[in-house]
Amino acid sequence: MQQLDDRLQGHDGHGTPAGGDVPVGRVVATERKPNTAYQFHFWTPKQSRVGIGTLVKVLDEGVTVYGVVVEGVRYSDLDAPMSDYYSAQQNPAATPATQRPDLKLFTAAVLRMEPEEPVQPVPLGLVYMANDEDVSAGLRMDGYQAKTGIPVGLYQNGDDLSPVYLDWEFLLGPESAHLNITGVSGLATKTSALEFILQGIFAASERMKRECPQGDWSVAAVLFNVKGPDLLFLDMPQDPPEGSPEAERYRQFNVPPLREHDRELYRKLGIPCEPFKKVYYYAPLRGDLATPNTLRRHPDLPGTVRGLSWGLRDILPYAEVVLN
């Protein structure tokens, strides 16, 4: 039993890490809380990094189960809260005579089971934190990740960060769906997420052009700016060269440079940490019909905004498409 506890705590019994895949818990099933083919329960030591949203893997006799933690409880051997109240003599700061054992019990929803047939309840196996390969399998990214994966972010699983990918064919293919981003308004988080995903799309496009040149992997993005100046400087670096006018202006307006931690996240996803390339800005003309009506008017950025105008003659050839 002590050896099992040491393994679950990540040690070999001599105070050193056990190494390799170390179990963080064990699947448990009772009459009141049975495991099904769709969810299971497991306990972990107090110091484990498992929490809501953690991806885990269960191994047992040729069966692999991937799951995501959806609920957690923690309790001791007390029959009722009144017992602790009286044992502490109604004093919350009192030192207990003995340290009560407590248990962390988690419930996980099944994401994937191998083999997929027959569909059976989750076995009583050991539970492991999911690594990059497990996250890919659990989220079913392994079918497209290597060929048509678009890096869109990192999933924090305990202390690890695992890449997350979308399928190019699903997002940008001939029968593709759409991407919906929701969040609190006014924080620019949705805008930042979209810009990051676009960088991932462009990086994937360049990679797939090299690896599969016979495919059509060209892509462009059209953005309609309704956010004032927020989207008017996508071609500007976050860290301009030292001594440049931009660097001095960044310091003047307290624009922080990228941290090395941020750069490492880009490297882990294979996304270049650089401004957008080939950015073209278009704006309607002012009353003089010569000057673009835009907030991007700094003298250091001449000729970067092109005037955009149209009339009835330009629209009529497309009337059938517009009115259809």
C-alpha positions in Angstrom: 0.0 0.0 0.0 2.9 2.4 0.8 4.4 1.8 -2.6 1.1 2.6 -4.3 0.8 5.8 -2.2 4.4 6.8 -3.2 3.6 6.2 -6.9 0.4 8.3 -6.7 2.4 11.1 -5.0 5.1 11.0 -7.7 7.9 9.4 -5.6 9.7 6.1 -5.5 9.5 5.8 -1.7 12.9 7.5 -1.2 11.9 11.1 -1.7 12.9 11.2 -5.4 10.6 11.6 -8.4 9.6 8.2 -9.8 10.1 9.5 -13.4 8.2 8.7 -16.6 4.4 8.6 -16.5 3.5 8.9 -12.9 -0.1 8.2 -11.9 -2.0 11.0 -10.2 -5.0 9.0 -9.0 -7.0 5.9 -9.2 -10.5 5.2 -10.6 -13.0 4.2 -7.9 -16.6 3.0 -8.2 -19.2 2.5 -5.5 -22.8 1.5 -5.5 -23.8 5.1 -5.0 -21.3 6.4 -7.5 -20.8 3.8 -10.2 -18.8 4.4 -13.4 -20.5 4.4 -16.7 -19.3 4.5 -20.3 -19.7 8.3 -20.3 -18.3 9.3 -16.9 -16.1 8.0 -14.1 -14.8 8.9 -10.7 -11.2 8.9 -9.3 -9.4 10.1 -6.2 -6.1 11.9 -6.0 -3.6 12.8 -3.3 -3.9 16.3 -1.7 -1.0 17.8 -3.5 -2.0 16.7 -7.0 -2.5 19.4 -9.7 -5.8 18.0 -11.0 -8.7 20.5 -11.2 -11.8 21.3 -13.1 -11.0 21.2 -16.8 -7.9 18.9 -16.4 -7.5 16.3 -19.2 -6.7 12.9 -17.8 -6.0 9.4 -19.1 -6.9 6.0 -17.6 -4.9 2.9 -18.4 -6.1 -0.6 -17.6 -5.4 -4.0 -19.3 -5.3 -2.8 -22.9 -8.0 -0.1 -22.5 -7.2 3.6 -22.7 -9.8 6.2 -21.6 -9.4 10.0 -22.1 -11.5 12.3 -20.0 -12.0 15.8 -18.8 -12.6 16.7 -15.2 -16.1 18.3 -14.8 -16.6 18.2 -11.0 -14.6 17.8 -7.8 -15.5 17.3 -4.1 -13.3 17.1 -1.0 -14.4 15.6 2.3 -13.1 13.8 5.5 -14.3 11.0 7.6 -16.6 13.2 9.7 -20.1 12.0 10.0 -21.4 15.6 10.5 -20.0 19.1 10.8 -21.2 19.2 14.4 -18.5 16.7 15.3 -15.7 19.1 14.2 -17.5 22.0 15.9 -17.4 20.3 19.3 -13.9 18.8 18.9 -12.6 22.3 18.3 -14.5 23.6 21.4 -16.2 26.2 19.2 -12.8 27.8 18.4 -11.9 27.8 14.7 -8.2 28.6 15.5 -7.8 25.6 17.9 -5.2 23.1 17.0 -6.8 19.7 16.4 -5.5 16.8 18.5 -5.2 14.7 15.3 -5.0 15.6 11.7 -8.1 14.2 9.9 -7.5 12.5 6.6 -9.3 14.1 3.7 -10.0 13.0 0.2 -10.2 14.7 -3.2 -12.7 13.0 -5.4 -13.2 14.0 -9.1 -15.7 13.2 -11.7 -14.6 13.2 -15.4 -16.6 13.0 -18.6 -15.3 10.5 -21.1 -13.9 12.1 -24.3 -12.7 9.0 -26.0 -12.1 5.3 -25.3 -9.7 2.9 -27.1 -10.8 0.5 -28.4 -14.1 2.1 -29.2 -16.0 -1.2 -29.4 -17.5 -2.6 -27.3 -18.7 0.4 -25.4 -18.2 -0.5 -21.7 -18.0 1.3 -18.4 -14.6 2.8 -17.5 -12.4 0.2 -15.7 -10.8 0.7 -12.3 -7.4 1.7 -13.6 -4.7 4.3 -12.7 -5.2 7.9 -13.7 -2.5 10.0 -15.4 -2.2 13.6 -16.4 -2.6 13.9 -20.2 0.6 14.9 -22.1 0.7 16.5 -25.6 0.0 13.2 -27.3 -2.9 12.4 -25.0 -4.5 15.8 -25.4 -4.3 15.4 -29.2 -5.9 11.9 -29.0 -8.5 13.0 -26.4 -9.7 16.0 -28.4 -9.5 13.9 -31.6 -7.0 16.1 -33.2 -4.7 13.2 -34.1 -6.6 12.6 -37.3 -5.6 16.0 -38.9 -3.0 17.7 -36.6 0.1 16.6 -38.6 -1.3 17.4 -42.1 -4.0 20.1 -41.8 -3.8 21.4 -38.3 -4.1 25.1 -37.6 -2.5 26.1 -34.2 -4.9 28.2 -32.3 -3.7 28.1 -28.7 -2.3 26.2 -25.8 -4.3 24.1 -23.3 -3.0 24.4 -19.7 -3.1 20.9 -18.1 -1.7 21.1 -14.6 1.8 22.6 -15.2 2.0 21.6 -18.8 0.9 23.5 -21.9 -0.3 21.4 -24.9 -0.9 22.7 -28.4 -4.5 22.9 -29.7 -5.3 22.7 -33.4 -8.3 23.2 -35.6 -8.8 21.3 -38.9 -8.1 23.5 -41.9 -10.8 21.6 -43.9 -13.4 22.2 -41.2 -12.6 25.9 -40.9 -11.5 26.9 -44.4 -12.3 24.0 -46.7 -15.0 24.0 -49.4 -17.7 22.7 -46.9 -16.3 24.6 -43.9 -18.2 25.9 -40.9 -17.7 29.3 -39.1 -15.7 30.2 -36.0 -17.7 31.9 -33.2 -15.8 33.9 -30.5 -17.7 35.0 -27.5 -16.6 37.0 -24.4 -16.9 40.2 -22.4 -17.2 43.4 -24.5 -14.7 46.2 -24.1 -11.6 44.2 -23.1 -10.2 43.5 -26.6 -9.8 39.8 -25.7 -12.0 38.6 -28.6 -10.0 40.9 -31.0 -6.7 39.6 -29.7 -7.9 36.0 -30.0 -9.0 36.5 -33.6 -5.6 38.1 -34.5 -3.8 35.2 -32.9 -5.9 32.7 -34.8 -5.2 34.5 -38.0 -1.5 34.3 -37.4 -2.0 30.6 -36.8 -3.9 30.3 -40.1 -1.2 32.1 -42.1 1.6 30.0 -40.4 -0.3 26.8 -41.3 -0.8 28.0 -44.8 2.9 28.5 -45.3 3.7 25.1 -43.8 1.2 23.2 -45.9 2.4 25.0 -49.1 5.9 23.5 -48.4 4.7 20.1 -47.3 1.9 19.6 -49.8 2.5 22.0 -52.8 -0.1 20.4 -54.9 -2.9 21.6 -52.6 -4.6 25.0 -52.6 -3.5 26.4 -49.3 -3.6 30.2 -50.1 -5.6 32.3 -47.8 -6.3 36.0 -47.2 -8.3 37.8 -44.5 -10.7 40.7 -45.0 -11.4 42.7 -41.8 -13.9 45.5 -41.5 -12.7 47.9 -38.8 -15.4 49.2 -36.3 -13.0 49.6 -33.4 -11.3 52.9 -33.9 -7.5 52.6 -34.1 -7.4 49.0 -32.7 -6.9 47.3 -36.0 -4.9 50.0 -37.8 -1.4 49.0 -36.8 -1.4 45.2 -37.5 1.8 45.6 -39.5 3.7 47.3 -36.7 6.1 45.2 -34.4 5.5 44.8 -30.7 9.2 45.2 -30.1 10.5 47.9 -32.6 14.3 48.1 -33.1 16.1 50.0 -30.3 16.8 53.6 -31.3 14.0 53.7 -33.9 11.3 56.4 -33.7 8.8 53.7 -33.0 10.8 52.5 -29.9 10.8 55.9 -28.4 7.1 56.4 -29.1 6.4 53.0 -27.5 8.2 54.1 -24.3 6.3 57.4 -24.4 3.0 55.6 -24.3 4.1 52.8 -22.0 3.6 50.0 -24.6 5.1 46.9 -23.0 7.5 44.6 -25.0 6.8 41.0 -25.4 8.0 38.8 -22.6 10.3 35.8 -23.3 7.5 33.6 -21.9 5.2 34.9 -24.6 7.8 34.2 -27.3 8.2 30.7 -26.0 4.4 30.1 -26.4 4.7 31.2 -30.1 7.6 28.9 -30.6 5.8 25.9 -29.1 2.9 26.5 -31.6 5.2 27.1 -34.6 3.8 30.6 -35.2 6.3 33.3 -36.1 6.4 36.0 -33.4 6.2 39.0 -35.8 3.7 41.5 -37.2 1.3 40.7 -40.0 2.8 40.7 -43.5 1.2 42.2 -46.7 -1.3 44.4 -44.8 -3.3 46.7 -47.0 -5.6 49.4 -45.6 -8.6 50.9 -47.4 -10.7 53.8 -46.2 -13.5 56.0 -47.8 -12.5 59.4 -48.9 -13.0 62.7 -47.1 -15.1 65.6 -48.6 -12.1 66.7 -50.8 -12.4 63.3 -52.5 -8.6 62.9 -52.2 -7.7 62.2 -48.6 -8.6 58.9 -47.0 -10.9 59.3 -43.9 -8.8 57.3 -41.4 -7.1 57.5 -38.0 -4.0 56.1 -39.6 -2.6 59.5 -40.5 0.8 59.7 -38.9 3.5 61.3 -41.1 5.7 58.3 -40.6 3.1 56.1 -42.3 2.6 57.9 -45.6 0.8 56.1 -48.5 -0.2 53.1 -46.4 -4.0 53.8 -46.7 -5.6 53.6 -50.0 -8.8 55.5 -50.8 -11.9 53.4 -51.5 -14.9 54.7 -53.3 -17.7 53.2 -55.4 -20.8 54.3 -57.1 -23.9 52.9 -58.8 -22.0 52.0 -61.9 -19.7 49.8 -59.9 -22.5 48.0 -58.1 -25.0 47.4 -60.9 -23.0 44.5 -62.5 -23.4 42.6 -59.2 -27.0 43.5 -58.4 -28.2 40.0 -59.0 -25.7 38.7 -56.4 -26.5 41.4 -53.9 -30.3 41.0 -54.1 -30.3 37.2 -54.3 
